Amino acid sequence: MPLVMSANDGYRLWLDYAKVTDEALRGSYAKQISSIAYQSETPVIRSAVKELQLAFSMLVGEELAATRTNNERAGAVALAFGRDRAISHLRVNRELADLGADGYMIRTAADKTYILGNTDKGVLYGVFHLIRLMQTNSAIASLDVKERPAFNVRILNHWDNLNRSVERGYAGASIWEWENLPNEVSSRYEDYARANASTGVNATVLNNVNANAVFITPEYLQKVKVLADIFRAYGIRVYLSINFSSPRILGGLETSDPLDPAVQKWWKDKVAEIYKIIPDFGGFLVKANSEGQPGPQDYGRSHADGANMLAAALKPHNGIVMWRAFVYTVDASDPGYDRAKQAYLEFMPFDGMFAENVIVQVKNGPIDFQPREPITSLFGAMKKTPLMVEFQITQEYLGHSIQLVYLAPMWKETLDRDTYCNGRGSTVARVTDGTIIPQSVSAIAGVSNVGADANWNGHIFAQANWYAFGRLAWNPELASEQIADEWLRMTFTNDQKFVKPVKQLMLDSYEASVKYMQPLGLHHIFAEGHHYGPGVWERLRPGGMRPDWVPEYYHRATQQGLGFDRTAKGTDYVSQYHSPLREFYNDLSACPDNMLLFFHHLPWDYKMRSGRTLWNEICYVYTEGLDDVRRFQKIWDMQEGIVDAERFKAVQYKLREQLRDAIWWRDGVLLYFSSINGLPIPYELERPMNKLEDLMRYRLKMGISSSPPGAEQQTQQISPMNPGPQPR
Ligand code: GCU
C-alpha cells in the first residue's frame, strides 16, 4: 500500500493509522469489526473496502476479510447503497433520502455496523468517518451517525503550471507530472485522492487560473483523463481552468468574442470532446479580465456574456462554470478609487443574469487573501446569483510554508459572518450553501497548498489547513478546535500531554500571525512580489506600479495618522454592505479593533479601547505577536520524545525561522511608522534588533511574481536557508 513507509517524513498525512496503543480499545474494535460485507461492487466501493482494510490492519493489527455477498446479514460491517437489500432491511430509506448524494449513515443494529449511502460515494465518506473514530480512539460499539455535506462541490483549486511550477506554491513542484503522463502514473495521485476523500473534498481544478490554453488540447486531455480515472474511484471529479482566448489560441479563430457564433460552436465542440474523454468532467474555472487575463470585456461583452456562453456549452453534460469575481482592472489612478469596491461594482449590475449552471467564485475578502479582511461585499449582495467562497489554503500572505498558522479560525470568521441580507443569521455559509439563495448547485473552493514535497505541504502543520478546508467544506459549523483535535490525534498521537498544549498553539497561531504581520486592520503591507516579509516602506511613485499594488496605498501613513478611510466620508466602501453591517464598520465606536485601520483613518494619538494611543497599541500588539511565537517554541520543544524525531525537528526548525521573521516584521513596521510619525517605540517594550535602512535595502530572493498574461510562472522555491534577514 503506497502510504506505508518506515520513516515518518509526514507523507502519510492524517492517514497515519498508527497502532491504537490502548489494548482494551483495540480489542473492542476487533470485536466490533471482524469482517466486511458489501453487496454492490463499484470502483468507489472497492476504494472504501481497501481503505478500511488498510486502516484496520494498521490501527488494530488484524486483517479484515471482505466479501461480496447478497446476504444482508453477513459481515460485521456492511457497506450498502442505493437499492442494496441491507438498506431495505433496515427501513432507513426515508432518512437516507434526506442526506443527498454524498451523505451517509452509520448505524449499529444487532451488533453489526452498517455504513449506508444513497450512492457509493456516501459509503466511502462513511468508511472514512468510521476510520476517523478509531484513529481518535472513540467508541464505535453503538453508532447512530447521520451526515450530509453543506456544499455540493467541495473543490481544491491548484494553481499549477505546465512546467510544474506552482503559483504561490511553497511545497515543491506541482504533483502533476505532465511530462510523464499519460504513460507513467505516480502513486501519489491515488494518495492525493485518498487524502481528499477522507476529508470530503470531491472535486479538483488541476491547473492555474492564469491558464495556459494547452490543457484542453487533445494531447493534454489524455493526460487529464488518467488523473480523472484515478480520482473517480474516490468520488473526485476533475475540472480545468481555461484561457478565455482559447478559440483564438487553439482554434485559429480571429476572435474569442462570446457572442460570435463561431466561438460558441468552438466551445460547444471542445466541451463535447472533453466529455467523450472524461464523461464525468466537472466544468471550468475562469479568471477573466483580471490581472491581464483575457475575457469578454476585451470584446465589449460582460462577465455574464462570457460565463453564459461557456455554461451553454457545458449544460448538456451537466458541467458548471465557476467564474471568478477577483477583478480590479479599472483605472486605479483616480483619487477616489478603492480596490475593495471593484468586484461589487463589476458584478452587481449582472445579478440574476447568469445562467443556472454558473457560480460566481468570490475571494473571502475584497482585497486579496490578506491575513485579515472583512468579507467581500458581494456576499449577501448578489441575491439572484449563486456565489461560492474561495479561500486560500496555500499561505501566500500567511507565512508560506515557513510559518505555523492554522487557518480554520480565519475561515470561520468568514463563514460565520452575518451579511444580514435576509435578516439576522444570513451568514456567508448560509448565503452560499443554498439555504438563502436558490441555486441548483452550491460550492466552496480552496486554493491548494499541495506540492511534490515529501510531506505534501512544505510544513507538517500546513497539512492541517488542507484537512481543515475539507472538513469545513463538509460542515462549516464545525469548530476550529474540533478540527484541530481530530487532525492532531490522527496525525501524531492521542496522548493528551501532546494534544492539549499543541491544540492551543494551533488555535492561537492565526491571531499571533496577524499580530506580528498586519494587526488592527492593516492590510497589504507586504513586500512586492513574494508577499512574505514587510514592504511597508514601498511608496507610490508616478510612473511606478499600479497604486493598488503598493503598501502606501493601503496604510496611508502620514505624520498625523494611519489607515484607509472606507467610511461614508471616505471611499464609502461600507455602503456596499447591508445594514447593520454597514453601520457597524462605518461607526468608529462600533468598528472592532481588528478591522479598525481597514475602515478608518485615525490620528496616531487616537484613544483605543485599551486606553492606549493608536501608536502605542500598534507597538504593543506587534510585540505580543513575537511573544506568542516564543511561547509556541517552548510548547513545541516540550514535545520532544512524544512525537517522532523527524517531524519534531522539522517543526522546531520552522518555528525558529518563524520567530526570526516575526522579528523582521515587527522591527520593519514599527521602525518605519516611527520614522513617519516621529514617535518612539514605548520604552517598556523590547527594542528592535534591526536597523530600518538595512531592512529597507534587503531584497528577499524568491521570484514568485504576479502573473503576466498567459505566461508561465517561473516559481523559484524559497530556500529554507535564506528566508529572510538574519537577526543580529
Ligand atoms: C493574487 C496572487 C496571484 C494570483 C491572483 C488570483 O493576486 O498574488 O498570484 O494569480 O491572486 O487569485 O488570481
Boltz pocket constraint, residues with backbone or C-beta under 6 A from the ligand:
constraints:
  - pocket:
      binder: B
      contacts: [[A, 167], [A, 168], [A, 209], [A, 210], [A, 287], [A, 291], [A, 326], [A, 368], [A, 396], [A, 705], [A, 706], [A, 707]]
      max_distance: 6.0
